[in-house]
């Protein structure tokens, strides 16, 4: 990480807006950069000072009365029981009139969340890997060749497990980019089908249950284990992908070499 | 972009468009009492938040009051289009567009000065001579009006983002929603705002040394 990046990201760190992975990156940078460390300390103090000084204003009573007077009186409402039909009618009318820029606001609120975006990047990375012979950076069916190859290329050590006996042939490893960060891909084959298993640091230690989604005809199975996020993607059937992840996890648990 | 639609087109004071001191209830809405009640319950608890933001955006107490009232009336008018999830960023988005109109009006009539005369009279001396860093000193000082003055001195988009984060306690995503900018823009504005505030503290310090 460069100082320029850190200069922005230390604020997100202070505000608790960074996921664990990025937070560790910023902290790692700060640990070896005295200038950014000083900034972080100063901004942290500043934020605390701002929070402890009472900088909010209270609306004057006169304003409160004015606003309440300008709104339709609640007195006439007390008798009227809340009617579901009225609510629905209100919405029906409203959607017709919406002469408000807030529609733009909702577009933002409803924008793809990160998970969705990353899933679609996983699909793109999978598609890229199938083109033009860039499926593997290290071509080997030997897990003891593939695993060390990742050393120094990633901030995580992806578990590389030979599943040939279980019907999934290890064919190599590759460095890819998802969400603008390097990510490890372990490549397997099932018959003629390629399975990319992407491995990245998880943003939390919480264990997330596995789930399968279908995007653009590809099945993606995602799960979290041992502080890592896994995305297995392939054009094989969803049931076979589930079989893959189950066997992978079973082997990972028993495999002391992981 | 979108914001153009929010700006009142009338040439009269944008704030008094509907928010005059003798404002009448908006008659067309009176016939849906349930909606009116929900609106009150959802929005009135945030009156102080909206007023706080208005004070920092407009830097004038009475303009802020007018803006808040206008904001509530517009919000009620458009309440049908509100779908959630959070009401606060939605109210703030409306408020800042009310303020935009007020900025436009001020720009059109230069006679109305915008300077911070309101508070300056009761200002206490900013910093005392000290060996401490300004950051440490303010921890001790906790002088709200001094800090407010420094915040008021920030340029507009930076001040807005800073206040939404530090004083209104919005998340980055909520700020992005309220100001209609990408989260990345929010992050860089916030970094700039804090950097400017920090050097303003240093600068305040300099002459007393």
Interface residues (C-beta under 8 A of the other chain):
Chain A: X7 X8 X11 X12 X15 X17 X42 X43 X45 X46 X47 X48 X49 X50 X51 X52 X53 X54 X55 X56 X57 X58 X59 X60 X62 X63 X64 X66 X67 X68 X69 X70 X71 X72 X73 X74 X76 X77 X80 X82 X83 X86 X87 X89 X90 X91 X93 X94 X95 X97 X98 X99 X100 X101 X102 X103 X104 X105 X106 X108 X109
Chain B: X1 X2 X3 X5 X6 X19 X21 X23 X24 X25 X26 X29 X30 X32 X33 X34 X35 X36 X37 X39 X40 X44 X47 X48 X49 X50 X51 X52 X55 X64 X65 X68 X69 X72 X73 X76 X78 X79 X80 X81 X82 X83 X84 X85 X89 X90 X93 X94 X97 X133 X135 X136 X138 X139 X142 X143 X144 X147 X148 X151 X165 X166 X167 X171 X172 X176 X177 X178 X180 X187 X188 X190 X191 X194 X197 X198 X201
